[in-house]
Amino acid sequence: MALKTRLTELLGIEYPIIQGGMAWTATAELAAAVSNGGGLGIIGAGHMPTEILRDEIRRAKTLTDKPFGVNLMLLTPHIEELVAMVIEEGVDAVTTGAGNPGKYMAALKARDIKVLTVVPSVALAKRMESIGADAVIGEGMEAGGHIGELTTMVLTPQLADALEIPVVAAGGIADGRGVAAAFALGAEGIQVGTRFMCAEECTIHPDVKDRIVKAKDRDTVVTGHSTGHPVRVIKNKLSREIGKLDRENRVDEIEALGTGKLAAAMRDGDINMGSLMAGQAAALVCSIQPAAEIIQDMMSDAARVMGSQAASIVGE
């Protein structure tokens, strides 16, 4: 399905699909595979040391000649080093979260790096548009990892109504029906995280992939409410322990318990005491496939859904 939008034109990609920049998950291998499949692959920087991220970027360049980007968490202590290095290496785009990219915008734009900011609300989206963001990624609370309060269904059309720049819908999208729904709501692209965790090229531990494939509709939970930074994960022993601390408002203990747990899950395969960050769309993931095949399936299913719905509406 050829679906050209302002987003595909902006990023120079074939399909309006961005891969989520998941820390400890979105490596050069996955980013390159998504880009080779026609989407925009993203390397998740997280708190990665500067030179390790540089190595990831350079490895991605050996694996693809298509556009790809880096996700930057702006609250990372050494974020200025990371931004400077990303500019030096000359990636095609950055997605940003956990902070305001305003102080870096001019330098990124001078290098022709497209800036897409993850937002949980209309007010923040308007602010990002005003400082020069090329597009916003409206992430609903269905998503895995750190989340806001609004759902994708509610947030996306409000962003589309409020902004002049392209809107990318994120959270809860794992198949062609989600793609079609996002476009019906006014999005010009989608961001997909959890589904790509089960791409063959994703380097997370196989036990985590297996847990996602086996997930049911109520298998994720939001933890860490008392910290002010809630996180959606697949339920396990860790989430139950954090939930108990959450109810008792023991914030310092939650933060101590959570330290290092994402790496423990994604790298070491600890599915009991590791942080299994994944979205509600895990229940829609039924197989492990190549990233390019995931993209093709989503786009062909979206074409089928949009075509049949249009035909039904006009009575054909």
Secondary structure as the mmCIF struct_conf table of DSSP 4:
data_model
#
loop_
_struct_conf.conf_type_id
_struct_conf.id
_struct_conf.beg_label_comp_id
_struct_conf.beg_label_asym_id
_struct_conf.beg_label_seq_id
_struct_conf.end_label_comp_id
_struct_conf.end_label_asym_id
_struct_conf.end_label_seq_id
HELX_RH_AL_P HELX_RH_AL_P1 ARG A 6 LEU A 11
TURN_TY1_P TURN_TY1_P1 GLY A 12 GLY A 12
BEND BEND1 GLU A 14 PRO A 16
STRN STRN1 ILE A 17 GLN A 19
TURN_TY1_P TURN_TY1_P2 ALA A 23 THR A 25
HELX_RH_AL_P HELX_RH_AL_P2 ALA A 28 ASN A 36
TURN_TY1_P TURN_TY1_P3 GLY A 37 GLY A 38
BEND BEND2 GLY A 39 GLY A 39
STRN STRN2 LEU A 40 LEU A 40
STRN STRN3 GLY A 41 GLY A 44
TURN_TY1_P TURN_TY1_P4 GLY A 46 HIS A 47
HELX_RH_AL_P HELX_RH_AL_P3 THR A 50 LEU A 63
BEND BEND3 ASP A 65 LYS A 66
STRN STRN4 PHE A 68 MET A 73
TURN_TY1_P TURN_TY1_P5 LEU A 74 LEU A 75
BEND BEND4 THR A 76 THR A 76
TURN_TY1_P TURN_TY1_P6 PRO A 77 HIS A 78
HELX_RH_AL_P HELX_RH_AL_P4 ILE A 79 GLU A 89
TURN_TY1_P TURN_TY1_P7 GLY A 90 GLY A 90
BEND BEND5 ASP A 92 ASP A 92
STRN STRN5 ALA A 93 GLY A 97
BEND BEND6 ALA A 98 GLY A 99
HELX_RH_AL_P HELX_RH_AL_P5 GLY A 102 ALA A 110
TURN_TY1_P TURN_TY1_P8 ARG A 111 ASP A 112
STRN STRN6 LYS A 114 VAL A 119
BEND BEND7 PRO A 120 SER A 121
HELX_RH_AL_P HELX_RH_AL_P6 VAL A 122 SER A 130
TURN_TY1_P TURN_TY1_P9 ILE A 131 GLY A 132
BEND BEND8 ASP A 134 ASP A 134
STRN STRN7 ALA A 135 GLU A 139
TURN_TY1_P TURN_TY1_P10 MET A 141 GLU A 142
BEND BEND9 ALA A 143 GLY A 144
STRN STRN8 GLY A 145 HIS A 146
BEND BEND10 GLU A 149 LEU A 150
HELX_RH_AL_P HELX_RH_AL_P7 THR A 152 ALA A 162
BEND BEND11 GLU A 164 ILE A 165
STRN STRN9 VAL A 167 ALA A 170
BEND BEND12 GLY A 171 GLY A 172
BEND BEND13 ASP A 175 ASP A 175
HELX_RH_AL_P HELX_RH_AL_P8 GLY A 176 ALA A 184
TURN_TY1_P TURN_TY1_P11 LEU A 185 GLY A 186
BEND BEND14 GLU A 188 GLU A 188
STRN STRN10 GLY A 189 VAL A 192
HELX_RH_AL_P HELX_RH_AL_P9 THR A 194 MET A 197
TURN_TY1_P TURN_TY1_P12 CYS A 198 CYS A 198
STRN STRN11 ALA A 199 ALA A 199
TURN_TY1_P TURN_TY1_P13 GLU A 200 GLU A 201
BEND BEND15 ILE A 204 ILE A 204
HELX_RH_AL_P HELX_RH_AL_P10 PRO A 206 VAL A 213
TURN_TY1_P TURN_TY1_P14 LYS A 214 LYS A 214
TURN_TY1_P TURN_TY1_P15 ASP A 217 ARG A 218
STRN STRN12 THR A 220 THR A 223
HELX_RH_3T_P HELX_RH_3T_P1 HIS A 225 THR A 227
TURN_TY1_P TURN_TY1_P16 GLY A 228 GLY A 228
STRN STRN13 VAL A 231 ILE A 234
BEND BEND16 ASN A 236 ASN A 236
HELX_RH_AL_P HELX_RH_AL_P11 LYS A 237 ARG A 247
TURN_TY1_P TURN_TY1_P17 GLU A 248 ASN A 249
HELX_RH_AL_P HELX_RH_AL_P12 VAL A 251 GLY A 258
TURN_TY1_P TURN_TY1_P18 THR A 259 GLY A 260
HELX_RH_AL_P HELX_RH_AL_P13 LYS A 261 MET A 266
TURN_TY1_P TURN_TY1_P19 ARG A 267 ASP A 268
TURN_TY1_P TURN_TY1_P20 ILE A 271 MET A 273
BEND BEND17 GLY A 274 GLY A 274
STRN STRN14 MET A 277 MET A 277
HELX_RH_3T_P HELX_RH_3T_P2 GLN A 280 LEU A 284
STRN STRN15 GLN A 289 GLN A 289
HELX_RH_AL_P HELX_RH_AL_P14 ALA A 291 VAL A 314
TURN_TY1_P TURN_TY1_P21 GLY A 315 GLY A 315
#
